[in-house]
Amino acid sequence: MYLHPLSGLTLATALGLAQLPALAAPVQIKAPAELPARATIADAVKASKPSDWRPLDPDNTLYLEIPAGRVVLELAPDFAPKHVANIKALVAEQYYDGLAITRAQDNWVVQWGDPDEKNPKPIQHAQRTLPGEFTVPLTGIKNFTRLPDGDGYAPQVGHSNGFPSARDPKSGTAWLTHCYATLGVGRDNASDSGGGTELYVVIGQSPRHLDRDITVVGRVVAGMPLLSTLPRGTAPMGFYDSPDKNVPIKAIRLAASVPLAQRANLEVMRTDSAAYQAVLEAQRHRGGPWSKVTAGHIDVCNAPIPVREVGSK
């Protein structure tokens, strides 16, 4: 036993440790009971019928082609009709071809557009800027399936034709929510400073505080790993610090303009179907041998929307 250098007392006595009671025996913590087996999302998908699925509309589906492969984006003209029309006009004149992904900010977004701000690529028929379409009249969105759980950002949340969305009956407005894989329109401070020449996709935790501050035009339905795994930019806001790090865009095409043999044959589960309600319940009330606690709750950005290739089971 070491002696305290000042008093000659043992170190334990000097610190008062000798007066402490003996440690109690370790408390035995009982493992939580195993939850009963419940249907999984895979079970809900397997039990679905053909009528529970819808094909992507080729007139509102974009193919973003980058060196790593194809990203499939579904547009939402009901929520941003002018911006969607303008983006399709930009695609038609092949504006995006040869531009680049210039930003990959960790837990935030990837963004693409013209890397040369001093000498921007000319626009032929589309518009460079438009007034923001942050919300739309609620009466214009007919198909809405409300989630049963509350939300901190909106009076009501749910899905509108396959898109996570929110609405406020008092103001009579509806909008798309900022969830993972959301496709939005970049802008400057002014509400009318974006038009679709700069686009971004959310690759991080859902930034719902952006709802109603940015025009949302759709979401990624396939190919998210190609975007979410891009090298992160090291310049401020996640921009790449040199042009050679930019990710080139080979092309963006409207699916309707692509030969049938080259299209992505995908189906999305109808969010107004009974099958999708089963998916939501499987997510809200997980069971089985692994889960020890069931949340009994789901938020709009944690509600998976199944996508499958046509003909798959």
GUTOR-826379 format. One record per residue (C-alpha): residue number from 1; chain; residue in one letter; x, y, z. Coordinates in steps of 0.25 Angstrom, whole numbers. Example, Ala and Ser with C-alpha at 12.3 -4.5 7.8 and 13.67 -1.06 7.14 Angstrom:
GUTOR-826379
@miza->1	lovex->A	nudren->A	xx->49	yy->-18	zz->31
@miza->2	lovex->A	nudren->S	xx->55	yy->-4	zz->29
This chain:
GUTOR-826379
@miza->1	lovex->A	nudren->M	xx->0	yy->0	zz->0
@miza->2	lovex->A	nudren->Y	xx->6	yy->14	zz->-4
@miza->3	lovex->A	nudren->L	xx->8	yy->24	zz->7
@miza->4	lovex->A	nudren->H	xx->2	yy->39	zz->5
@miza->5	lovex->A	nudren->P	xx->15	yy->47	zz->3
@miza->6	lovex->A	nudren->L	xx->10	yy->58	zz->12
@miza->7	lovex->A	nudren->S	xx->5	yy->51	zz->24
@miza->8	lovex->A	nudren->G	xx->10	yy->37	zz->24
@miza->9	lovex->A	nudren->L	xx->-4	yy->32	zz->24
@miza->10	lovex->A	nudren->T	xx->-8	yy->22	zz->14
@miza->11	lovex->A	nudren->L	xx->-13	yy->28	zz->1
@miza->12	lovex->A	nudren->A	xx->-27	yy->21	zz->3
@miza->13	lovex->A	nudren->T	xx->-29	yy->27	zz->17
@miza->14	lovex->A	nudren->A	xx->-24	yy->41	zz->12
@miza->15	lovex->A	nudren->L	xx->-35	yy->40	zz->1
@miza->16	lovex->A	nudren->G	xx->-45	yy->35	zz->10
@miza->17	lovex->A	nudren->L	xx->-47	yy->23	zz->2
@miza->18	lovex->A	nudren->A	xx->-45	yy->14	zz->14
@miza->19	lovex->A	nudren->Q	xx->-58	yy->19	zz->20
@miza->20	lovex->A	nudren->L	xx->-66	yy->15	zz->8
@miza->21	lovex->A	nudren->P	xx->-75	yy->3	zz->9
@miza->22	lovex->A	nudren->A	xx->-72	yy->-10	zz->1
@miza->23	lovex->A	nudren->L	xx->-77	yy->-9	zz->-13
@miza->24	lovex->A	nudren->A	xx->-91	yy->-16	zz->-15
@miza->25	lovex->A	nudren->A	xx->-92	yy->-28	zz->-24
@miza->26	lovex->A	nudren->P	xx->-95	yy->-25	zz->-38
@miza->27	lovex->A	nudren->V	xx->-110	yy->-23	zz->-41
@miza->28	lovex->A	nudren->Q	xx->-115	yy->-33	zz->-51
@miza->29	lovex->A	nudren->I	xx->-123	yy->-27	zz->-62
@miza->30	lovex->A	nudren->K	xx->-134	yy->-35	zz->-68
@miza->31	lovex->A	nudren->A	xx->-134	yy->-36	zz->-83
@miza->32	lovex->A	nudren->P	xx->-147	yy->-30	zz->-89
@miza->33	lovex->A	nudren->A	xx->-157	yy->-40	zz->-93
@miza->34	lovex->A	nudren->E	xx->-156	yy->-44	zz->-108
@miza->35	lovex->A	nudren->L	xx->-167	yy->-38	zz->-116
@miza->36	lovex->A	nudren->P	xx->-177	yy->-47	zz->-124
@miza->37	lovex->A	nudren->A	xx->-174	yy->-49	zz->-138
@miza->38	lovex->A	nudren->R	xx->-181	yy->-39	zz->-147
@miza->39	lovex->A	nudren->A	xx->-182	yy->-37	zz->-162
@miza->40	lovex->A	nudren->T	xx->-170	yy->-30	zz->-168
@miza->41	lovex->A	nudren->I	xx->-169	yy->-21	zz->-180
@miza->42	lovex->A	nudren->A	xx->-164	yy->-32	zz->-188
@miza->43	lovex->A	nudren->D	xx->-177	yy->-40	zz->-184
@miza->44	lovex->A	nudren->A	xx->-185	yy->-28	zz->-189
@miza->45	lovex->A	nudren->V	xx->-179	yy->-27	zz->-202
@miza->46	lovex->A	nudren->K	xx->-180	yy->-42	zz->-204
@miza->47	lovex->A	nudren->A	xx->-195	yy->-42	zz->-201
@miza->48	lovex->A	nudren->S	xx->-197	yy->-30	zz->-210
@miza->49	lovex->A	nudren->K	xx->-206	yy->-31	zz->-223
@miza->50	lovex->A	nudren->P	xx->-202	yy->-25	zz->-237
@miza->51	lovex->A	nudren->S	xx->-212	yy->-14	zz->-234
@miza->52	lovex->A	nudren->D	xx->-204	yy->-9	zz->-222
@miza->53	lovex->A	nudren->W	xx->-193	yy->-5	zz->-232
@miza->54	lovex->A	nudren->R	xx->-192	yy->6	zz->-242
@miza->55	lovex->A	nudren->P	xx->-182	yy->8	zz->-253
@miza->56	lovex->A	nudren->L	xx->-174	yy->21	zz->-254
@miza->57	lovex->A	nudren->D	xx->-180	yy->31	zz->-263
@miza->58	lovex->A	nudren->P	xx->-169	yy->33	zz->-275
@miza->59	lovex->A	nudren->D	xx->-173	yy->47	zz->-277
@miza->60	lovex->A	nudren->N	xx->-170	yy->50	zz->-262
@miza->61	lovex->A	nudren->T	xx->-157	yy->41	zz->-260
@miza->62	lovex->A	nudren->L	xx->-143	yy->46	zz->-262
@miza->63	lovex->A	nudren->Y	xx->-130	yy->38	zz->-264
@miza->64	lovex->A	nudren->L	xx->-118	yy->44	zz->-258
@miza->65	lovex->A	nudren->E	xx->-106	yy->38	zz->-265
@miza->66	lovex->A	nudren->I	xx->-93	yy->39	zz->-257
@miza->67	lovex->A	nudren->P	xx->-80	yy->31	zz->-259
@miza->68	lovex->A	nudren->A	xx->-85	yy->21	zz->-247
@miza->69	lovex->A	nudren->G	xx->-98	yy->18	zz->-254
@miza->70	lovex->A	nudren->R	xx->-112	yy->23	zz->-255
@miza->71	lovex->A	nudren->V	xx->-121	yy->30	zz->-245
@miza->72	lovex->A	nudren->V	xx->-136	yy->30	zz->-247
@miza->73	lovex->A	nudren->L	xx->-144	yy->42	zz->-243
@miza->74	lovex->A	nudren->E	xx->-159	yy->44	zz->-242
@miza->75	lovex->A	nudren->L	xx->-164	yy->58	zz->-244
@miza->76	lovex->A	nudren->A	xx->-176	yy->63	zz->-237
@miza->77	lovex->A	nudren->P	xx->-183	yy->73	zz->-246
@miza->78	lovex->A	nudren->D	xx->-195	yy->74	zz->-236
@miza->79	lovex->A	nudren->F	xx->-187	yy->81	zz->-226
@miza->80	lovex->A	nudren->A	xx->-178	yy->90	zz->-235
@miza->81	lovex->A	nudren->P	xx->-184	yy->90	zz->-249
@miza->82	lovex->A	nudren->K	xx->-176	yy->102	zz->-254
@miza->83	lovex->A	nudren->H	xx->-162	yy->97	zz->-249
@miza->84	lovex->A	nudren->V	xx->-165	yy->83	zz->-254
@miza->85	lovex->A	nudren->A	xx->-169	yy->88	zz->-268
@miza->86	lovex->A	nudren->N	xx->-156	yy->97	zz->-268
@miza->87	lovex->A	nudren->I	xx->-147	yy->85	zz->-264
@miza->88	lovex->A	nudren->K	xx->-153	yy->77	zz->-275
@miza->89	lovex->A	nudren->A	xx->-150	yy->88	zz->-285
@miza->90	lovex->A	nudren->L	xx->-136	yy->89	zz->-280
@miza->91	lovex->A	nudren->V	xx->-135	yy->74	zz->-282
@miza->92	lovex->A	nudren->A	xx->-140	yy->75	zz->-296
@miza->93	lovex->A	nudren->E	xx->-130	yy->85	zz->-300
@miza->94	lovex->A	nudren->Q	xx->-119	yy->76	zz->-293
@miza->95	lovex->A	nudren->Y	xx->-115	yy->87	zz->-284
@miza->96	lovex->A	nudren->Y	xx->-110	yy->78	zz->-273
@miza->97	lovex->A	nudren->D	xx->-101	yy->69	zz->-282
@miza->98	lovex->A	nudren->G	xx->-87	yy->72	zz->-279
@miza->99	lovex->A	nudren->L	xx->-89	yy->80	zz->-266
@miza->100	lovex->A	nudren->A	xx->-85	yy->73	zz->-253
@miza->101	lovex->A	nudren->I	xx->-88	yy->70	zz->-238
@miza->102	lovex->A	nudren->T	xx->-81	yy->81	zz->-231
@miza->103	lovex->A	nudren->R	xx->-85	yy->79	zz->-217
@miza->104	lovex->A	nudren->A	xx->-86	yy->67	zz->-208
@miza->105	lovex->A	nudren->Q	xx->-88	yy->71	zz->-193
@miza->106	lovex->A	nudren->D	xx->-88	yy->61	zz->-183
@miza->107	lovex->A	nudren->N	xx->-101	yy->58	zz->-176
@miza->108	lovex->A	nudren->W	xx->-107	yy->69	zz->-185
@miza->109	lovex->A	nudren->V	xx->-108	yy->69	zz->-201
@miza->110	lovex->A	nudren->V	xx->-102	yy->66	zz->-214
@miza->111	lovex->A	nudren->Q	xx->-104	yy->77	zz->-224
@miza->112	lovex->A	nudren->W	xx->-101	yy->79	zz->-239
@miza->113	lovex->A	nudren->G	xx->-101	yy->90	zz->-249
@miza->114	lovex->A	nudren->D	xx->-92	yy->99	zz->-257
@miza->115	lovex->A	nudren->P	xx->-78	yy->99	zz->-250
@miza->116	lovex->A	nudren->D	xx->-74	yy->112	zz->-258
@miza->117	lovex->A	nudren->E	xx->-82	yy->123	zz->-252
@miza->118	lovex->A	nudren->K	xx->-74	yy->134	zz->-259
@miza->119	lovex->A	nudren->N	xx->-78	yy->128	zz->-273
@miza->120	lovex->A	nudren->P	xx->-90	yy->120	zz->-271
@miza->121	lovex->A	nudren->K	xx->-96	yy->111	zz->-281
@miza->122	lovex->A	nudren->P	xx->-106	yy->118	zz->-290
@miza->123	lovex->A	nudren->I	xx->-121	yy->114	zz->-289
@miza->124	lovex->A	nudren->Q	xx->-128	yy->113	zz->-302
@miza->125	lovex->A	nudren->H	xx->-143	yy->112	zz->-299
@miza->126	lovex->A	nudren->A	xx->-145	yy->109	zz->-284
@miza->127	lovex->A	nudren->Q	xx->-144	yy->120	zz->-273
@miza->128	lovex->A	nudren->R	xx->-133	yy->122	zz->-263
@miza->129	lovex->A	nudren->T	xx->-141	yy->127	zz->-252
@miza->130	lovex->A	nudren->L	xx->-156	yy->125	zz->-247
@miza->131	lovex->A	nudren->P	xx->-164	yy->130	zz->-235
@miza->132	lovex->A	nudren->G	xx->-163	yy->119	zz->-224
@miza->133	lovex->A	nudren->E	xx->-174	yy->109	zz->-223
@miza->134	lovex->A	nudren->F	xx->-172	yy->105	zz->-208
@miza->135	lovex->A	nudren->T	xx->-187	yy->102	zz->-206
@miza->136	lovex->A	nudren->V	xx->-199	yy->99	zz->-215
@miza->137	lovex->A	nudren->P	xx->-214	yy->100	zz->-212
@miza->138	lovex->A	nudren->L	xx->-218	yy->88	zz->-204
@miza->139	lovex->A	nudren->T	xx->-230	yy->87	zz->-213
@miza->140	lovex->A	nudren->G	xx->-221	yy->83	zz->-225
@miza->141	lovex->A	nudren->I	xx->-216	yy->71	zz->-218
@miza->142	lovex->A	nudren->K	xx->-227	yy->61	zz->-218
@miza->143	lovex->A	nudren->N	xx->-219	yy->48	zz->-215
@miza->144	lovex->A	nudren->F	xx->-214	yy->49	zz->-200
@miza->145	lovex->A	nudren->T	xx->-213	yy->37	zz->-190
@miza->146	lovex->A	nudren->R	xx->-211	yy->42	zz->-177
@miza->147	lovex->A	nudren->L	xx->-201	yy->36	zz->-167
@miza->148	lovex->A	nudren->P	xx->-207	yy->32	zz->-153
@miza->149	lovex->A	nudren->D	xx->-196	yy->39	zz->-145
@miza->150	lovex->A	nudren->G	xx->-193	yy->53	zz->-142
@miza->151	lovex->A	nudren->D	xx->-183	yy->62	zz->-148
@miza->152	lovex->A	nudren->G	xx->-175	yy->74	zz->-142
@miza->153	lovex->A	nudren->Y	xx->-174	yy->81	zz->-155
@miza->154	lovex->A	nudren->A	xx->-188	yy->81	zz->-161
@miza->155	lovex->A	nudren->P	xx->-202	yy->79	zz->-156
@miza->156	lovex->A	nudren->Q	xx->-204	yy->67	zz->-165
@miza->157	lovex->A	nudren->V	xx->-194	yy->58	zz->-173
@miza->158	lovex->A	nudren->G	xx->-195	yy->46	zz->-182
@miza->159	lovex->A	nudren->H	xx->-193	yy->42	zz->-196
@miza->160	lovex->A	nudren->S	xx->-199	yy->49	zz->-209
@miza->161	lovex->A	nudren->N	xx->-197	yy->40	zz->-221
@miza->162	lovex->A	nudren->G	xx->-185	yy->33	zz->-216
@miza->163	lovex->A	nudren->F	xx->-178	yy->46	zz->-210
@miza->164	lovex->A	nudren->P	xx->-176	yy->49	zz->-196
@miza->165	lovex->A	nudren->S	xx->-184	yy->62	zz->-193
@miza->166	lovex->A	nudren->A	xx->-191	yy->71	zz->-183
@miza->167	lovex->A	nudren->R	xx->-203	yy->80	zz->-182
@miza->168	lovex->A	nudren->D	xx->-209	yy->91	zz->-174
@miza->169	lovex->A	nudren->P	xx->-224	yy->91	zz->-175
@miza->170	lovex->A	nudren->K	xx->-225	yy->105	zz->-168
@miza->171	lovex->A	nudren->S	xx->-216	yy->111	zz->-179
@miza->172	lovex->A	nudren->G	xx->-221	yy->102	zz->-190
@miza->173	lovex->A	nudren->T	xx->-207	yy->99	zz->-195
@miza->174	lovex->A	nudren->A	xx->-200	yy->86	zz->-197
@miza->175	lovex->A	nudren->W	xx->-185	yy->83	zz->-200
@miza->176	lovex->A	nudren->L	xx->-175	yy->72	zz->-202
@miza->177	lovex->A	nudren->T	xx->-166	yy->69	zz->-190
@miza->178	lovex->A	nudren->H	xx->-151	yy->69	zz->-189
@miza->179	lovex->A	nudren->C	xx->-148	yy->54	zz->-187
@miza->180	lovex->A	nudren->Y	xx->-136	yy->46	zz->-191
@miza->181	lovex->A	nudren->A	xx->-135	yy->45	zz->-207
@miza->182	lovex->A	nudren->T	xx->-143	yy->58	zz->-209
@miza->183	lovex->A	nudren->L	xx->-140	yy->66	zz->-222
@miza->184	lovex->A	nudren->G	xx->-140	yy->81	zz->-220
@miza->185	lovex->A	nudren->V	xx->-137	yy->93	zz->-227
@miza->186	lovex->A	nudren->G	xx->-125	yy->101	zz->-223
@miza->187	lovex->A	nudren->R	xx->-127	yy->116	zz->-221
@miza->188	lovex->A	nudren->D	xx->-120	yy->129	zz->-215
@miza->189	lovex->A	nudren->N	xx->-127	yy->138	zz->-205
@miza->190	lovex->A	nudren->A	xx->-138	yy->143	zz->-213
@miza->191	lovex->A	nudren->S	xx->-150	yy->133	zz->-215
@miza->192	lovex->A	nudren->D	xx->-150	yy->135	zz->-230
@miza->193	lovex->A	nudren->S	xx->-135	yy->132	zz->-232
@miza->194	lovex->A	nudren->G	xx->-136	yy->118	zz->-236
@miza->195	lovex->A	nudren->G	xx->-142	yy->111	zz->-248
@miza->196	lovex->A	nudren->G	xx->-136	yy->97	zz->-249
@miza->197	lovex->A	nudren->T	xx->-122	yy->100	zz->-254
@miza->198	lovex->A	nudren->E	xx->-117	yy->96	zz->-240
@miza->199	lovex->A	nudren->L	xx->-123	yy->83	zz->-234
@miza->200	lovex->A	nudren->Y	xx->-120	yy->76	zz->-222
@miza->201	lovex->A	nudren->V	xx->-123	yy->63	zz->-215
@miza->202	lovex->A	nudren->V	xx->-124	yy->61	zz->-200
@miza->203	lovex->A	nudren->I	xx->-114	yy->50	zz->-196
@miza->204	lovex->A	nudren->G	xx->-114	yy->52	zz->-181
@miza->205	lovex->A	nudren->Q	xx->-124	yy->53	zz->-169
@miza->206	lovex->A	nudren->S	xx->-137	yy->59	zz->-174
@miza->207	lovex->A	nudren->P	xx->-135	yy->74	zz->-173
@miza->208	lovex->A	nudren->R	xx->-150	yy->77	zz->-170
@miza->209	lovex->A	nudren->H	xx->-147	yy->91	zz->-166
@miza->210	lovex->A	nudren->L	xx->-146	yy->94	zz->-181
@miza->211	lovex->A	nudren->D	xx->-160	yy->91	zz->-184
@miza->212	lovex->A	nudren->R	xx->-167	yy->102	zz->-191
@miza->213	lovex->A	nudren->D	xx->-154	yy->110	zz->-193
@miza->214	lovex->A	nudren->I	xx->-150	yy->103	zz->-205
@miza->215	lovex->A	nudren->T	xx->-157	yy->97	zz->-218
@miza->216	lovex->A	nudren->V	xx->-157	yy->82	zz->-217
@miza->217	lovex->A	nudren->V	xx->-160	yy->76	zz->-231
@miza->218	lovex->A	nudren->G	xx->-159	yy->61	zz->-228
@miza->219	lovex->A	nudren->R	xx->-150	yy->50	zz->-222
@miza->220	lovex->A	nudren->V	xx->-140	yy->39	zz->-226
@miza->221	lovex->A	nudren->V	xx->-147	yy->25	zz->-227
@miza->222	lovex->A	nudren->A	xx->-135	yy->17	zz->-231
@miza->223	lovex->A	nudren->G	xx->-120	yy->19	zz->-231
@miza->224	lovex->A	nudren->M	xx->-118	yy->27	zz->-218
@miza->225	lovex->A	nudren->P	xx->-105	yy->19	zz->-214
@miza->226	lovex->A	nudren->L	xx->-99	yy->25	zz->-226
@miza->227	lovex->A	nudren->L	xx->-101	yy->39	zz->-220
@miza->228	lovex->A	nudren->S	xx->-100	yy->36	zz->-205
@miza->229	lovex->A	nudren->T	xx->-86	yy->30	zz->-206
@miza->230	lovex->A	nudren->L	xx->-80	yy->41	zz->-215
@miza->231	lovex->A	nudren->P	xx->-67	yy->47	zz->-209
@miza->232	lovex->A	nudren->R	xx->-70	yy->58	zz->-199
@miza->233	lovex->A	nudren->G	xx->-65	yy->72	zz->-204
@miza->234	lovex->A	nudren->T	xx->-55	yy->79	zz->-195
@miza->235	lovex->A	nudren->A	xx->-58	yy->93	zz->-198
@miza->236	lovex->A	nudren->P	xx->-69	yy->101	zz->-191
@miza->237	lovex->A	nudren->M	xx->-83	yy->95	zz->-191
@miza->238	lovex->A	nudren->G	xx->-77	yy->83	zz->-197
@miza->239	lovex->A	nudren->F	xx->-73	yy->88	zz->-211
@miza->240	lovex->A	nudren->Y	xx->-62	yy->81	zz->-218
@miza->241	lovex->A	nudren->D	xx->-49	yy->90	zz->-216
@miza->242	lovex->A	nudren->S	xx->-44	yy->87	zz->-231
@miza->243	lovex->A	nudren->P	xx->-51	yy->85	zz->-244
@miza->244	lovex->A	nudren->D	xx->-44	yy->71	zz->-246
@miza->245	lovex->A	nudren->K	xx->-52	yy->66	zz->-234
@miza->246	lovex->A	nudren->N	xx->-66	yy->70	zz->-240
@miza->247	lovex->A	nudren->V	xx->-74	yy->58	zz->-244
@miza->248	lovex->A	nudren->P	xx->-77	yy->59	zz->-259
@miza->249	lovex->A	nudren->I	xx->-92	yy->58	zz->-264
@miza->250	lovex->A	nudren->K	xx->-92	yy->50	zz->-276
@miza->251	lovex->A	nudren->A	xx->-107	yy->53	zz->-279
@miza->252	lovex->A	nudren->I	xx->-121	yy->55	zz->-273
@miza->253	lovex->A	nudren->R	xx->-132	yy->50	zz->-281
@miza->254	lovex->A	nudren->L	xx->-147	yy->49	zz->-280
@miza->255	lovex->A	nudren->A	xx->-151	yy->34	zz->-280
@miza->256	lovex->A	nudren->A	xx->-161	yy->36	zz->-291
@miza->257	lovex->A	nudren->S	xx->-150	yy->40	zz->-300
@miza->258	lovex->A	nudren->V	xx->-142	yy->28	zz->-298
@miza->259	lovex->A	nudren->P	xx->-145	yy->15	zz->-306
@miza->260	lovex->A	nudren->L	xx->-153	yy->5	zz->-298
@miza->261	lovex->A	nudren->A	xx->-142	yy->-5	zz->-298
@miza->262	lovex->A	nudren->Q	xx->-133	yy->5	zz->-290
@miza->263	lovex->A	nudren->R	xx->-143	yy->9	zz->-280
@miza->264	lovex->A	nudren->A	xx->-143	yy->5	zz->-265
@miza->265	lovex->A	nudren->N	xx->-155	yy->-4	zz->-263
@miza->266	lovex->A	nudren->L	xx->-159	yy->0	zz->-249
@miza->267	lovex->A	nudren->E	xx->-172	yy->0	zz->-242
@miza->268	lovex->A	nudren->V	xx->-175	yy->8	zz->-229
@miza->269	lovex->A	nudren->M	xx->-185	yy->3	zz->-218
@miza->270	lovex->A	nudren->R	xx->-197	yy->11	zz->-218
@miza->271	lovex->A	nudren->T	xx->-197	yy->19	zz->-205
@miza->272	lovex->A	nudren->D	xx->-213	yy->19	zz->-205
@miza->273	lovex->A	nudren->S	xx->-213	yy->4	zz->-205
@miza->274	lovex->A	nudren->A	xx->-216	yy->-6	zz->-194
@miza->275	lovex->A	nudren->A	xx->-203	yy->-13	zz->-197
@miza->276	lovex->A	nudren->Y	xx->-196	yy->0	zz->-194
@miza->277	lovex->A	nudren->Q	xx->-203	yy->2	zz->-181
@miza->278	lovex->A	nudren->A	xx->-198	yy->-12	zz->-177
@miza->279	lovex->A	nudren->V	xx->-184	yy->-7	zz->-180
@miza->280	lovex->A	nudren->L	xx->-186	yy->5	zz->-171
@miza->281	lovex->A	nudren->E	xx->-191	yy->-4	zz->-160
@miza->282	lovex->A	nudren->A	xx->-179	yy->-13	zz->-162
@miza->283	lovex->A	nudren->Q	xx->-170	yy->-1	zz->-160
@miza->284	lovex->A	nudren->R	xx->-178	yy->4	zz->-148
@miza->285	lovex->A	nudren->H	xx->-179	yy->-9	zz->-140
@miza->286	lovex->A	nudren->R	xx->-167	yy->-17	zz->-143
@miza->287	lovex->A	nudren->G	xx->-166	yy->-31	zz->-136
@miza->288	lovex->A	nudren->G	xx->-158	yy->-44	zz->-137
@miza->289	lovex->A	nudren->P	xx->-146	yy->-49	zz->-129
@miza->290	lovex->A	nudren->W	xx->-137	yy->-37	zz->-132
@miza->291	lovex->A	nudren->S	xx->-146	yy->-25	zz->-128
@miza->292	lovex->A	nudren->K	xx->-148	yy->-23	zz->-113
@miza->293	lovex->A	nudren->V	xx->-156	yy->-10	zz->-113
@miza->294	lovex->A	nudren->T	xx->-167	yy->-6	zz->-124
@miza->295	lovex->A	nudren->A	xx->-168	yy->9	zz->-126
@miza->296	lovex->A	nudren->G	xx->-182	yy->9	zz->-130
@miza->297	lovex->A	nudren->H	xx->-180	yy->21	zz->-138
@miza->298	lovex->A	nudren->I	xx->-174	yy->26	zz->-151
@miza->299	lovex->A	nudren->D	xx->-171	yy->39	zz->-157
@miza->300	lovex->A	nudren->V	xx->-173	yy->43	zz->-172
@miza->301	lovex->A	nudren->C	xx->-158	yy->42	zz->-175
@miza->302	lovex->A	nudren->N	xx->-156	yy->28	zz->-169
@miza->303	lovex->A	nudren->A	xx->-168	yy->22	zz->-177
@miza->304	lovex->A	nudren->P	xx->-162	yy->14	zz->-188
@miza->305	lovex->A	nudren->I	xx->-168	yy->13	zz->-202
@miza->306	lovex->A	nudren->P	xx->-165	yy->0	zz->-208
@miza->307	lovex->A	nudren->V	xx->-160	yy->0	zz->-222
@miza->308	lovex->A	nudren->R	xx->-158	yy->-12	zz->-231
@miza->309	lovex->A	nudren->E	xx->-154	yy->-16	zz->-245
@miza->310	lovex->A	nudren->V	xx->-166	yy->-20	zz->-254
@miza->311	lovex->A	nudren->G	xx->-168	yy->-35	zz->-253
@miza->312	lovex->A	nudren->S	xx->-161	yy->-37	zz->-240
@miza->313	lovex->A	nudren->K	xx->-168	yy->-43	zz->-228
